[in-house]
Amino acid sequence: MAEGGSSVELSRSLTSSTLPPPRTRIFKIIVIGDSGVGKTCLTYRFCAGKFPEKTEATIGVDFRERLVEIDGEKIKIQLWDTAGQERFRKSMVQHYYRNVHAVVFVYDITNATSFRSLPAWIEECKQHALGTEVPRILVGNKCDLQDSIQVGTDVAQQYADAHSMPLFETSAKNPNSQGDGGCGGGNSDHVEAIFMTVAHKLKSQKPLVLGQLSGGSGGTINLSKGMHDEGDETGSWGCSSC
Amino acid sequence: MKRLERKKQNARVGLNGNGSVHREADCGRKQKLSEIHQALISDPVDIETLRRAAASKGGLLTDELRRKVWPKLLNINVYDLPYKPGRDVRENHKDYNQVLLDVRRSMKRFPKGMPAAERAVLQDQLIDIILEVLKRNPQLHYYQGYHDVAVTFLLVVGERMALAMLDKLSNYHLRDFMDPTMDSTKHILNYLMPILEQVDTELHDFMIRAEVGTIFALSWLITWYGHVLSEFRHTLRLYDFFLASHPLMPIYLAATIVLHREKDVKQTECDMAMVHHLLSRIPQDLPYELLISLSQDLFDQYPPSLLAKRAALQSRKSLSISTFQAFQLSTFHQRPDSVLQRLTKAPGATTSRHGLEAALPQDQVQLWGKGNRMVKMAVWGLSATLGVAVFAVAQTAMDWGPEVLLQLF
């Protein structure tokens, strides 16, 4: 599973002028969840820094990436945005579970079914040998839609705790368009914080055993730690497919 | 490969030719139009000529011709189209939620500037025709991307003919994608690498080393590129080609596109993510005519049967491939529209006359025909329950039908 190391070696030998300097570590994160929960929006928001105007159904797997700097180290975060429809995950997406360093589970807080599907998604990960040793986080998306909440924070938190995952509730939408304070209200770097949290977590693990340490960190992540002031270097490519 | 290179060069010469090229192209177009018309009135319809026209340079040229030729390519009698789906098609349908979700967010597929109300009418029709096909064919399963195929037909030929075309296509060309699982789709994707191997071993080996897989071409294949092209006219051009071709042709085009970008691929990092990323984004300025003709060459040179032998691909049975011959044979005995119109029994006015004529009184049809040629009425929806006729206008060009159209009713 020490793919981070070997792919760095590979990139060093084949490096071209457009690539980041050598020694850039790559964190590969897969984003999964039911159709329509906002996986594409979240990944686009993080990589392009803005909410996409229109997103369409993802067919197969989309890839986005962004270079960030954490404690002086440049790190490439690769996000694999997957199709939500069951038939795709059964026979198409497996290829992309390989060598994944972290998993982001997404549900839609206005859609109880998407929350009830989470056990199936977790099972899916287990089948691809991605157990609790791989850092996993749970994201409840669309919390700008305060009027149509179907999944309460307390229920989600219980579930997250039971599976040793941190829970985030957020909106990939432009925070300016949000109504009341709500769960994500006013925090423009909320999506940023989610992925940066994962990146910090991965970075804190020893490079050689990346992705193999215990990821058991219950409780909701405190977003006001100021951990997201590093990620200024938005990738210049990779987010145009929406 | 040498042959392909030569073709590339020839095409370049063609592009850089002198002023007479334009006139020749114009002349070629006129000749093509007349050939297509001749083929349409032949009895039986000259399907070979129509196929050639659809695949050769420029494809079927206009939407008006597409409305006439597409049904012939699929052996559809335009005077015997299915009724528009009733409201009940949405009730208790297992795929309703997924279809609704995908169609609602497929705004990009509709012409820019289309008023939201008209788009909404079309989106409703899109949902209905998809569900209707699935209801008529319980063995077929909806996949995300099917809506990208459906919308292309809806925008050009209108609701009832789109329904007929989609039904036929789903049972033949798209059949493998509509299995309960996507294993058959994966099987079709597996033809891609062997084609590359035949033409450019170095590129093939590079992609194998990168472990890129073939999922980058998945949306190309199952949407006939409708999902990834931003210019609708390019999508239409490819649909002309695919409707006239073997069900595996989209894979040959995928191979051609990868080969066309060979330098970019080899220059990129030999890594799954990098190569997937590069290939999954189709450059919007691809030389489609050239690539189409190269795909045909590839198909002739390395037919599916040959690849299957070399790459041990026979292990799985593809329904699209195994039924293709019978499908193709069935298209050879079609009568021209003038005969079909006479032969097809007409229980009511709206079923005997199809398309535009069905929706509008005769004099208004003529008015439309004489009007701005750029305004192409593609779609109309009749809401009988309200007693009001609503119709939406879609067109492939950028301009918009005048408001006055709405006053016809």
Boltz contact constraints between the chains, C-beta under 6 A:
constraints:
  - contact:
      token1: [A, 11]
      token2: [B, 269]
      max_distance: 6.0
  - contact:
      token1: [A, 14]
      token2: [B, 269]
      max_distance: 6.0
  - contact:
      token1: [A, 14]
      token2: [B, 270]
      max_distance: 6.0
  - contact:
      token1: [A, 36]
      token2: [B, 101]
      max_distance: 6.0
  - contact:
      token1: [A, 54]
      token2: [B, 107]
      max_distance: 6.0
  - contact:
      token1: [A, 54]
      token2: [B, 108]
      max_distance: 6.0
  - contact:
      token1: [A, 56]
      token2: [B, 105]
      max_distance: 6.0
  - contact:
      token1: [A, 56]
      token2: [B, 106]
      max_distance: 6.0
  - contact:
      token1: [A, 57]
      token2: [B, 102]
      max_distance: 6.0
  - contact:
      token1: [A, 57]
      token2: [B, 144]
      max_distance: 6.0
  - contact:
      token1: [A, 59]
      token2: [B, 144]
      max_distance: 6.0
  - contact:
      token1: [A, 59]
      token2: [B, 145]
      max_distance: 6.0
  - contact:
      token1: [A, 59]
      token2: [B, 219]
      max_distance: 6.0
  - contact:
      token1: [A, 59]
      token2: [B, 227]
      max_distance: 6.0
  - contact:
      token1: [A, 60]
      token2: [B, 215]
      max_distance: 6.0
  - contact:
      token1: [A, 60]
      token2: [B, 218]
      max_distance: 6.0
  - contact:
      token1: [A, 60]
      token2: [B, 219]
      max_distance: 6.0
  - contact:
      token1: [A, 61]
      token2: [B, 215]
      max_distance: 6.0
  - contact:
      token1: [A, 63]
      token2: [B, 273]
      max_distance: 6.0
  - contact:
      token1: [A, 63]
      token2: [B, 276]
      max_distance: 6.0
  - contact:
      token1: [A, 63]
      token2: [B, 277]
      max_distance: 6.0
  - contact:
      token1: [A, 78]
      token2: [B, 273]
      max_distance: 6.0
  - contact:
      token1: [A, 85]
      token2: [B, 144]
      max_distance: 6.0
  - contact:
      token1: [A, 87]
      token2: [B, 143]
      max_distance: 6.0
  - contact:
      token1: [A, 87]
      token2: [B, 182]
      max_distance: 6.0
  - contact:
      token1: [A, 90]
      token2: [B, 181]
      max_distance: 6.0
  - contact:
      token1: [A, 91]
      token2: [B, 181]
      max_distance: 6.0
  - contact:
      token1: [A, 91]
      token2: [B, 182]
      max_distance: 6.0
  - contact:
      token1: [A, 91]
      token2: [B, 183]
      max_distance: 6.0
  - contact:
      token1: [A, 91]
      token2: [B, 186]
      max_distance: 6.0
  - contact:
      token1: [A, 92]
      token2: [B, 182]
      max_distance: 6.0
  - contact:
      token1: [A, 95]
      token2: [B, 213]
      max_distance: 6.0
